[in-house]
Amino acid sequence: MTANSNARKLWEATRNIVKKLGLSEKTVASCCGITFAQCYAIASIGRAEEISLNELAETLNLDNSTMSRTISNLVNDHLVERNINPEDRRYVTIRLTEPGYEAFKKIEGGMELYFQAVLGLIPEDKHEQVVESLTYLSEAMNKIVCC
């Protein structure tokens, strides 16, 4: 098998994974009554516990204005709270509220169940190999800017 055909197979497999994850996360997000973008924001905030607006935008690879609108909607829905630094009003940190934390637990729980089911369809002796390979793939993709 040539390097070129392996690259094409990797691309196809990655596209399929991204497509499937997008659909599964939409399902998890919709059961919480939030959008896909809000789902990602809640998951990132929940994992960090507290994060600046700029760090969150960078984590999600969004511009600050898009991130700000998403956070404003989450604030209006009482899922997150903004805290403005009194010494530097441009520095804003974001935390989940109690309802936001409940949504975070629901999202995380749904994704954990989903991936347990995925692993259940893979031979058990291959689980570590799959996780290790995807970790290598993720790390390599983070080092290269596409296009």
N, C-alpha and C positions, 0 to 999 in steps of 0.2 A: 504494500500500500504506500503510495507516495505521500510526501508531506502536504502537497496541495490537496489531495483527496481527504486526508485526515483533518486539515484545516476546514474544509467544506463540511465534513461530518460534524466537527465540533461546533461550527456556526449553526448548523441546522438543529443540533441537539440543544444548544443554548437558546436559540429562538423559541423552540418548543417549551423549554423550561420557563422562560420569561412569560410566554403566553399563558401557560397553565397557572403560574403563580399569580399573574394579574387577575385571572378569572377567579381563582380560589380566594384571593384577598378581597376582591369585590364582594364575594358571597359573605365573607366574615364581616366586612365593613357594613354591608347593607343590613345585616341583622342587628347592627347597633344603631341604625338610623343615621349613619354618617357617610360622607363621600370617601372615595378612594384616597384623595390627598389628605383628608382629615385623619383617615386610618393610619397612614404613614406618619403623620405628625404626632398623633397620640402615642403610637408605638415608640417613636424616637424619644419623646418627652418622658414617657413612662420608664424607659430603660435608663435614661440619664438622671431622672428624678427632678433635676432643675437644669435648664440649658438656656443660653442666651439666644435671642432671636437670630443673630448672625450665625452662630454655631449651628442652629437648627436648619437654617437656609442652606448652609454649606453641606451639612449631613445629607439633606434631601436633594441636593444639587438643584436648588431653586433660587431665583433672584429674591432679594429682600422684599420687594413690593408684593410679589406673589405670596411669599411666606407670611407677610404681615396681614394680607387679606384672609388667608386661611386661618391664622391665629385669631383674627377679629371675629370670624364666624364661630370659632370654638369658644371664645370668651362670651359671645352673645348666647351660646347654647349652654353656658355654665360648665363647660368641660375643662377649661384651662383658666388660669389667672396669670395676668401680666404683673410683674413687679418692676417698677422703674427705680433705678439707682438714684438716690437723692443727690449724690455728688456728681453724677454724670447722667443727665436725663436721656441721653442717647443710648445708654446701656440698659437693655430690657431683658429680664430673665422670665422664663415661662415655667410654670409648674402645673401639674394636673390638680383639679379639684377632686373631691370625693366621687362625684358622678363620672368625672374623667378617668379616675383610677379604676372604677368599675368597668368602664368601656375598655380600658387598656387590658384588664384581666380577661375580659371576654374575648378580645382580639387575640391575645397571646394564647389563651386556652384553645381557641378554635384552630389556630395555626399549629399548635403542638399536636392536637388530635389528628389534624390533616397529615402532618409529617410522620406520625406514628403509623398511620394507615399506609402511607407510601412505603415506609421501611418494611411494613408487614408483607408487601408484595415483592420484596427483594430478599434473596436467600440470606439468612442471618449471618453466615460466615463472610458475606460481602459488605455488611453495614459499615465497618470501619474503613474499608477501601473506598466506598462511595463518599463518605464524609471527608476523608483525606484528599481524594481527588478533587472534590468540589472546593475544598479549602485552597488547594494549589491553584485551581482555575480562578477563583475569586481574587487571590493575591496577585496573580499575573495580570488579570484584567485591570486591577487598580493601578498598575504601573504603566499602562499604555493608554494614551489618549487616542480614541478612534477617529479616523478620517482626518 
